[in-house]
């Protein structure tokens, strides 16, 4: 038990040391999240053929990966966006995450939601090389959020599910409110925003923002 306490204490102190020069908050790197799709295995097979398995292009945090597979998403009046990447592994529910600009282009009324919360969200169609499917619900604009491990959460003074504000200290000087904290030890410290938010605030992947305290 004493060894565990010592280990946890050391990990927290290391996380604090990384941010010791930040007097007004906790520094977090940015990852800009482009539009993407999550699918059930059943829907993978509808789009790519019976027995098809997603193939890995790039490892992501939390056991996820960017796959090599791409689909076309289709909104109202047959407005479409091609070459939208699928993220794996497969999920229990299919979901399409887009930006507000994408929603306008597609003609869909996608709500802002936490990933996985698709009840009552916008309908969307997907087209793959072997078939097409229509989702009665599943299209959302992802709520901005920060992934972090437990040691980062302790160091930052936050808990899973907390809502915080962060500041981008650049020429735009943007403050993002309503940012959700998501804590899991499989996560790497990173705030995810979509392409609309990144462009408006002149932020790119690899830049940093600060959790305000």
C-alpha positions as CSV (number, residue, x, y, z in Angstrom):
1,X,0.0,0.0,0.0
2,X,2.8,2.4,0.9
3,X,4.5,1.7,-2.3
4,X,1.3,2.4,-4.3
5,X,0.9,5.7,-2.5
6,X,4.5,6.7,-3.2
7,X,4.1,5.8,-6.9
8,X,0.9,7.8,-7.2
9,X,2.4,10.8,-5.4
10,X,5.5,10.7,-7.7
11,X,3.3,10.5,-10.8
12,X,1.2,13.5,-9.7
13,X,4.2,15.5,-8.9
14,X,5.7,14.8,-12.3
15,X,2.5,16.0,-13.9
16,X,2.5,19.2,-11.8
17,X,6.2,19.8,-12.7
18,X,5.3,19.8,-16.4
19,X,3.0,22.7,-15.7
20,X,5.0,24.5,-12.9
21,X,5.6,27.6,-15.1
22,X,2.0,28.0,-15.8
23,X,0.8,30.1,-12.9
24,X,-2.8,30.6,-14.0
25,X,-3.9,27.2,-15.1
26,X,-3.0,23.8,-16.5
27,X,-1.5,23.4,-19.9
28,X,-3.1,21.0,-22.4
29,X,-2.0,20.2,-26.0
30,X,-4.6,20.4,-28.8
31,X,-5.7,17.7,-31.2
32,X,-8.0,19.0,-34.0
33,X,-10.6,16.3,-34.8
34,X,-11.7,16.1,-38.4
35,X,-15.1,14.6,-39.4
36,X,-15.1,10.8,-38.9
37,X,-17.3,7.8,-38.5
38,X,-17.7,5.0,-35.9
39,X,-19.5,1.8,-37.0
40,X,-20.9,-1.4,-35.6
41,X,-19.5,-4.6,-37.2
42,X,-22.9,-5.2,-38.8
43,X,-22.6,-1.8,-40.6
44,X,-19.0,-2.4,-41.5
45,X,-20.2,-5.5,-43.4
46,X,-23.0,-3.6,-45.1
47,X,-20.6,-1.1,-46.4
48,X,-17.6,-3.3,-47.2
49,X,-18.8,-6.8,-47.5
50,X,-19.6,-9.8,-45.4
51,X,-16.9,-10.7,-42.8
52,X,-14.9,-7.5,-43.5
53,X,-12.7,-6.2,-40.8
54,X,-11.4,-2.7,-40.4
55,X,-7.7,-2.3,-41.1
56,X,-5.4,-0.1,-39.0
57,X,-3.8,3.0,-40.5
58,X,-2.7,4.8,-37.3
59,X,-2.9,4.1,-33.5
60,X,-4.9,6.6,-31.5
61,X,-5.4,7.0,-27.7
62,X,-7.6,4.7,-25.6
63,X,-7.2,1.7,-27.9
64,X,-8.7,3.4,-30.9
65,X,-7.2,3.7,-34.4
66,X,-7.7,5.5,-37.6
67,X,-8.6,2.9,-40.2
68,X,-7.7,2.8,-43.9
69,X,-11.4,2.6,-44.8
70,X,-13.3,5.7,-46.1
71,X,-17.0,6.2,-46.8
72,X,-19.2,8.9,-48.3
73,X,-21.7,10.5,-45.9
74,X,-25.0,11.8,-47.4
75,X,-27.4,14.3,-45.9
76,X,-30.7,15.7,-47.1
77,X,-31.3,16.4,-50.8
78,X,-28.4,14.1,-51.6
79,X,-25.7,16.5,-50.4
80,X,-22.6,14.5,-49.7
81,X,-19.1,14.6,-48.3
82,X,-16.7,12.0,-49.7
83,X,-13.6,10.3,-48.1
84,X,-14.7,10.4,-44.5
85,X,-12.5,8.1,-42.4
86,X,-13.7,5.4,-40.1
87,X,-12.3,5.0,-36.6
88,X,-11.9,1.6,-35.0
89,X,-12.5,-0.6,-33.3
90,X,-16.2,-1.3,-34.0
91,X,-18.7,0.1,-31.5
92,X,-22.2,-1.0,-30.2
93,X,-23.8,2.0,-32.1
94,X,-22.8,3.7,-35.3
95,X,-22.1,7.4,-35.2
96,X,-21.0,10.2,-37.5
97,X,-19.2,13.2,-36.1
98,X,-19.1,16.3,-38.2
99,X,-18.5,20.1,-37.8
100,X,-21.2,22.8,-37.9
101,X,-20.0,23.7,-41.4
102,X,-20.4,20.1,-42.5
103,X,-23.9,20.1,-41.1
104,X,-24.8,23.1,-43.2
105,X,-23.3,21.5,-46.3
106,X,-25.1,18.3,-45.7
107,X,-28.4,19.9,-44.8
108,X,-28.7,18.1,-41.4
109,X,-29.6,19.4,-38.0
110,X,-26.8,17.7,-36.0
111,X,-26.9,18.5,-32.3
112,X,-23.9,19.1,-30.1
113,X,-23.4,15.9,-28.1
114,X,-20.8,13.9,-26.1
115,X,-19.5,11.0,-28.2
116,X,-21.8,8.0,-27.8
117,X,-24.9,10.1,-27.0
118,X,-26.8,9.7,-30.3
119,X,-30.4,9.3,-29.1
120,X,-32.6,11.7,-31.1
121,X,-29.7,13.0,-33.1
122,X,-29.7,13.7,-36.9
123,X,-30.3,11.0,-39.5
124,X,-27.5,10.4,-42.0
125,X,-26.8,8.0,-44.9
126,X,-23.4,6.3,-45.6
127,X,-22.1,4.8,-48.8
128,X,-19.3,2.3,-49.0
129,X,-17.8,0.3,-51.9
130,X,-20.2,-2.6,-51.3
131,X,-23.4,-1.0,-50.1
132,X,-25.2,1.8,-48.3
133,X,-27.0,2.3,-45.1
134,X,-29.4,4.8,-43.5
135,X,-29.1,5.8,-39.9
136,X,-32.3,7.1,-38.4
137,X,-30.1,8.8,-35.8
138,X,-26.4,9.0,-35.2
139,X,-25.1,12.3,-36.7
140,X,-23.7,14.7,-34.1
141,X,-21.3,17.6,-33.6
142,X,-18.9,16.4,-31.0
143,X,-18.9,18.4,-27.7
144,X,-15.4,19.7,-27.1
145,X,-13.5,17.8,-24.4
146,X,-10.2,17.1,-22.8
147,X,-8.8,13.6,-22.5
148,X,-6.5,13.0,-19.5
149,X,-5.2,10.3,-17.3
150,X,-6.0,10.1,-13.6
151,X,-2.6,11.6,-12.7
152,X,-3.2,14.6,-15.0
153,X,-6.7,15.0,-13.5
154,X,-5.3,15.1,-10.0
155,X,-2.6,17.5,-11.0
156,X,-5.1,19.8,-12.8
157,X,-7.6,19.6,-9.9
158,X,-10.4,18.2,-12.0
159,X,-12.5,15.0,-12.2
160,X,-14.2,13.0,-14.9
161,X,-17.3,14.8,-16.1
162,X,-16.3,18.2,-14.9
163,X,-17.0,21.2,-17.2
164,X,-14.2,23.8,-17.5
165,X,-13.0,26.8,-19.5
166,X,-9.8,26.9,-21.4
167,X,-7.8,29.8,-23.0
168,X,-5.8,29.8,-26.2
169,X,-3.2,32.4,-25.6
170,X,-2.5,33.4,-29.2
171,X,-3.3,36.4,-31.4
172,X,-7.0,35.5,-31.3
173,X,-7.0,35.0,-27.5
174,X,-9.9,32.6,-27.6
175,X,-11.6,31.3,-24.5
176,X,-13.6,28.0,-24.9
177,X,-16.3,27.4,-22.3
178,X,-18.2,24.2,-21.7
179,X,-15.3,21.9,-22.2
180,X,-15.9,18.4,-20.7
181,X,-13.2,16.5,-18.8
182,X,-12.9,12.8,-19.7
183,X,-10.6,10.8,-17.5
184,X,-9.2,7.3,-18.2
185,X,-5.7,5.9,-17.7
186,X,-5.6,4.8,-21.3
187,X,-5.9,8.5,-22.4
188,X,-3.1,10.8,-23.4
189,X,-3.5,14.4,-22.3
190,X,-5.1,16.3,-25.2
191,X,-8.1,18.6,-25.9
192,X,-10.2,17.7,-28.9
193,X,-11.9,20.4,-30.9
194,X,-13.4,20.3,-34.4
195,X,-12.1,22.0,-37.5
196,X,-14.5,24.9,-37.2
197,X,-13.4,25.7,-33.7
198,X,-9.7,25.3,-34.6
199,X,-10.0,27.6,-37.7
200,X,-11.9,30.3,-35.8
201,X,-9.4,30.4,-33.0
202,X,-6.4,29.9,-35.4
203,X,-5.3,26.8,-33.5
204,X,-3.6,23.7,-35.0
205,X,-2.8,20.2,-33.7
206,X,0.2,20.5,-31.4
207,X,-0.7,23.9,-30.1
208,X,-1.6,24.3,-26.4
209,X,-4.4,25.8,-24.4
210,X,-4.7,26.4,-20.6
211,X,-7.4,25.2,-18.3
212,X,-8.4,28.3,-16.4
213,X,-8.4,28.2,-12.6
